[in-house]
Amino acid sequence: MMYIHFCNNCSRFHILNGHKMVCPACRGSLTEMRMTYMDFVNMSQEERDKLAQECRNEKLLREISTTYRMYKYSKWYRNQLAEKATMS
């Protein structure tokens, strides 16, 4: 599935397959949005700009975002932990 993420560091939206936590552009942390892919792609540019402005406000961002609670059980998370262990 495709999910909408917002990176506060580079102030842009990313449409990514899966629940990601790291921005592919700047390596900052991502916030997964509660909206669906179809809702996002059907938005006008003005609506997206307004949403991006709202996402820059931490309080509003928490209200319109969601938390993927199962990331600790995902393959990419286990791989990331294994990669960190080999670097130490």
Secondary structure, 3 states (H helix, E strand, C coil): CEEEEEECCCCEEEEEECCCCECCCCCCEEEEECCCHHHHHCCCHHHHHHHHHHHCCHHHHHHHECCCCCHHHCHHHHHHHHHHHHHC
